[in-house]
Amino acid sequence: MINRENRNPSVAAKPVAMKKPERFFAEQPPEKIEMAPGRLHQLTRRDALLFGAGALAAMVGGGSLLPQETFSRLGVRRNMDSPGKEWFLNQALRIDDDVAEALYSGNRRVPTYTKSQITPLKNNYNGATPDSGYISAWNLTLGGLASGLSISLDIRHLATRFSVHEQITRLVCVEGWSAVAWWAGLRFDDLLRGYPPMSQAKWARVESSVNLDASGNPDPYFMSLDLATARHPQTLLATHFNGQPLTVDHGAPLRLLVPVKLGLKNVKAITGITYLADEPKDYWAERGYSRYDGI
Amino acid sequence: MPNSTSTLPHQPYVLVAKRHHFLVRWSHWLNVPILLGLILSGISIYWASPVYQHKPDPTTGNFDVAADIGIWICAHVPGLHQYSNPSDLIYNHLSLGPGMLALALRLHWLCAYLFVLNGLMYVAGLVLGGGWRSLLPRRTDVLDALKMFRYYIGFPFAKLTRRKWLHPRFNTKYNALQRAAYFSVPVAGCLSATTGWAIHKPMQLHWLPAIFGGYNAARVWHFWLLWIYILFLVPHLALVFADGWDTLRSMIVGWSTRVEPSQVIAHDQ
């Protein structure tokens, strides 16, 4: 606004001549303007009001995005959640997922580590850990195949038909912790080649029917995985952890190991994989987390 | 009685100096809600997996140092002895709250993108307004900053004892201590953004956490950078209010009525 005043000195303001700076990095003397006091007060009032209104708008707009739990603790009883607020915050989540997808490259390998860099990995089952009884009757069911059939594979078949790959990679949890562990198993890509999905498939729904909630009741776990990530050479269907067959804690007999995704996509005790053309539902996306989860 | 049609022989003008480009002013104020959102949601995210942990306490099972601080405060501060959940005291008051990771992450990403865009707006304002020159460190800054520090520390004592306490002389827009602060905070902003991306995309951008010493170290960097803003904010607010309306106005409307550095010093005294 002061620039406008400069160009039009008749409105009681005029620039004061000043010297050009001598050196590029040297501080320049400030631009000085002569102004009528009345005009000065008027501009001050206008800009202060404008900034005040902006501050108020930012406070109300930003504040309304706070979670309901935060409002409750501040003593606000009214329900401040609205479809618009949900939509807006989910848009931010979608943008971040799109950025993650754009950053992904099928040719980029994640860093690998040496055995001396292995760190402990806790049992991070969200609910209760299932009883090992399920293992004897365990099968992996594949659906959405090019053949149109639904097939069941046992662990012996999976372990002998496909070549074994080993890797020591970092598993990163959405909570922020991480663990370096030594995994072995077959490549998801090899399974996709062995049992090709239908041609229009872009997604895999990976599920575990043995998952339990915190009180021990069945709580099937389901997760969406884009096939581009499933084909990554470091995406394994792991059968071994730190040189030993998987224990129940870590998803015996077969778990997904997808180091380019957050830990919550690394489904334990997989019981079914279904190939789909459209993005399937995701257990944690339904609970407010992002869907793509690429890291 | 002067004739209303005659022109006045001398019109009383005031001289004002341009201080801040309007992009610098807007980005400065937008930092308030954005940084507040980042800090509150950030501490909620920290709750899910604290960087500073110890072996679980045998009786309470608590392993979080921030929870320990809450428990200690509740045990020692009168009026807080009855607080229902001492281990959540810190999170209940300095974050969005415990147990809301998904909500906190959503807000943190939103604010993080806005913070980066706002940072670019600030840089654009510095370039367009030429203000970046005033932020560059100088060779004499270490000594001058010490002089300023001595001045600020001694100032309240000198006021109380009504002694003369001379402001160090300088002929730049900012004194050395201000320059150090106003230069470091944008650098901290850049580091917060880069360590944030290092934690956010440790696989696709694996060279980024490597710069900061690995994924876990990048989390520690990101955590401590938060304290830079808090450390900056305390004297920043105190000095703006001590300095008065002209300084505050210069960040709202862009100009100051103190046109020479000597006037700034005279006012400070």
Interface residues (C-beta under 8 A of the other chain):
Chain A: I2 A12 V16 F25 A26 E27 Q28 P30 E31 K32 I33 E34 M35 A36 P37 L40 L43 T44 D47 A48 F51 G54 A55 A58 M59 G62 L65 L66 P67 E69 T70 R73 L89 N90 A92 L93 I95 D96 A100 L103 Y104 S105 R108 V110 P111 R170 V172 C173 V174 E175 G176 W177 S178 P259 V260 W284 R287 G288 Y289 S290 G294 I295
Chain B: Q11 P12 Y13 V14 L15 V16 A17 K18 R19 R25 W29 L30 V32 P33 L36 G37 I45 Y46 A48 S49 V51 N92 L96 G97 G99 M100 L101 A102 L103 A104 L105 R106 L107 W109 L110 Y113 G130 R133 S134 L136 T172 K173 I199 H200 K201 P202 M203 Q204 L205 H206 A210 Y215 N216 R219 R249 I252 V253 G254 W255 V259
